[in-house]
Amino acid sequence: MDKPSLRPSYVIEHIADYLGISAGKANGIPVGVLTFRPHVTSPQSQNLMISRAALERLREDIDFLLTHSAFLKEGEPSEITLAEIEAIHERLG
């Protein structure tokens, strides 16, 4: 029997559609399951399982990004100051 690959697969430089979120278990641990469909050669969806603590951090980080990103608000590139970059890095740890 073939052993499944433990190497994670990443989607880089490709936009993915967010399909939804649900609750589940991984190795007996409750997790949130985020499902995406990457825009690559295979239309197969990918699941990302993360802990409750990571879900809370993700929610905070998304809210922070949407609140503070002029680019996401306006859709146009804008310059960002060094102080803003440092604040983002400090916030994200």
Secondary structure, 3 states (H helix, E strand, C coil): CCCCCCCCCCCCCCCEEEEEEEEEEECCEEEEEEEEEECCCCCCCEEEEECHHHHHHHHHHHHHHHHHCHHHHHCCCCCCCHHHHHHHHHHHC
